[in-house]
Amino acid sequence: MRYGKWMAALAMLAFTWPAAAQAQQAKAAPEVKPSPGPAGEALEMWERITKMIVDMAEQFPEEKYDYKPTPEVRSFKEQMLHVASSNYFFIRLAGGEKTRATHAGRNTKADVVGVLKESYADGAALIQKLGDEGMSRTVKHPFADHMISLRTVFGVASNHAGEHFGQLVVYYRLNGLVPPTTQEQERGRQ
């Protein structure tokens, strides 16, 4: 009799274990959100790099804006103005009408942060204006002999800014500073 009860319990466990494991996995797995669409995806990427670059510009000390790791490279300020100018290059490529002279008279930290914010706001506005359908339009790749979608144009622009972000991390570290993204990660661990 004991053997029968033991076998019944084992059989019950064998049948219920997979269901219990699936239920546990379902609870542990985060809900997968649907895609916000081509424009929404481009906007999310654009806003993510916006925060990273603008936070760097805002937190880097103004007295170090002319800092260059070596004489041959751009200063911190020149890097930031280059990112803003490049944003407008890509915005124009995507059909944006606004263009701004980003280098002329931009000497203070406030000027640089302002032009960065303007360039990113103008890019975000264009992405929203284009919408999903507009992001599918194609233009000639600015550096190659093939066509690309406007979604890719904004991807290339975000990637370009990401490359400069990586360079600017070095500027931070060489000045004994902790980049804003690392500060956020460290706060998250506490």
N, C-alpha and C positions, 0 to 999 in steps of 0.2 A: 504494500500500500504506500509505503513511504516513497518508493521508487516512482510510482505513478504520479504522486503530487509533485515530486521534484521535476519530472519530465513535463508535466503540465505547466509548471512555472517557467521552465526553460523555453517551452514552445511559446508561451505568452510573451516572454521577453523578446524572443526572436521576431515575433510579429509586430510588437509595439516599438521596439528600439528604432527602426528606420523612421517611423513617423515622428517619434520624439526628437530624433537627430535633425530631421528636416525642419521641424518646428523651431528648434533652437537656432539652426542656420538662418531661417527666415527672420528671426528676431535680431540676429547679429548683423545681417547684411543691411547696409544702408539702402534706403530707397533710391533708385536710379531716376534722376530727373530727366524729362525729355529734353531734346535739343531746343534751344530758343530760336533755331533757324539760322540761316547764313548771316544775316545782319546781326542777330543777337549774339552769335558766337564771335563775330568780328568785334563787336562792341565790348564784350567781356574781355577779350584779349587786349584791346586798345585801352580799356580802363585799368587793367592790371598793370600794364607797363607805364601808364600815366602816373599811377600812384608811386611806383618804384622810382621813376625818374624825378618827379616833382618833390617827393620826400627827400631825395638826395640833395636836390638844389636848395630846398628850404633849410636843411639841417647843416649843410657844409658852412663853416664860418666864412663870413664875407671877407675877412682879412686874408683868407687863403684862396679866394676865387681866381687869382692870377698864378696859383701854384702849378708848376709843370714838373713831373718826375725827372725829365731830361729836357734839355733845351730844344730838341728836335720835335717834340710832340706838342699837342694843343694843351693850353691851360684848362683848368676845371671850367672856367667861364666859357672858353672857346668850345669845349666839348658840349656844354649845355646849349649854346647858341647853334652849334652844328646840328644837334638833335632837333631843335625847333625848326631850323631851316629845312632839314630833311623831311620833317613832318609835312611842311608846306609843299615840298616837291611832290610827295606822294598824294597829298590832297589835290593838288592841281592835276596830277595824272589821272586821278579818279573822277575828275570833272568838277572839282570845287572851284568856285569863282573867286573866293577871297584869297588875296595874296598879301603878305605883309613883309616889309623889309625887316628882317629879324636881327641883323647885326648893327645897323646904323644907330648910334647913340645908346646902345645897350651896355652900360658900364657898371651899374650898381647891381647888387644882388636882387633887389626888388625888381629892377628892369628885366633881369634874366628870368627870374621866377615868373614874372608876369607874361613874358613872351612864350615861355614853355606852356603855361596854363592856357593861354590863348590858342596856341597851336593844337593842343590836345582837345580843347573844347570845340574848335572848328572841325577837327577830324571826327569827333563823336557826333556832332550835329550832322555832318555829311553822311555818316554811316546810317543814322536814323532816317535821314531824308531819302536815301537810296532804298532802304528797306530790302527785304529778301530778293525781290525781283531785280532791283538795281544792282545788287551785289553780284548777280550772275552775268552782268554785262562784261564784255571783254575789251581790253586795250592792249597795245603792243607793250611787251615787257621792256622796261627802260634800259636794261643791260643785256638783253639777249634778243635773238631773232625769232620770237614766237609770241603768241597771244596769251594773256592771263586774265582771270576774272578780277573784278574789283575786290572781291573777298581776299584774293591772293595779294593784291596791292597792299591792303591794310595788314595782311600777315607779314609781308616783306618789311613794311614800315615798322611794325612792332618788333620784328626780329632785329632790324637794324638798331633800334633803340636799346634792345636787350644786349647787343654786342657792346654798345657804349656803356651801358650799366655795368657790365663786367669789367671794363677798363676803369670805370670810376670807383669801383670797389677798391682797386689798387691805390687810387689817390687818397681815399679814406684811410686805408691801412698804413700807407707811408706817412701819414700825418698823425698816426696814433689814435685814429677815430674808428668807431664801430659803425658800419653802414646801417641805415634804418631797417632793412629787412632782417639783418642779424639781431638787432635790438628787439624786434618783434618776436623772433623765434626764441630768444632768451627769456623774454617775458612770458611766453607761452609755456615754457618748461617749469616756471616757478609755481 
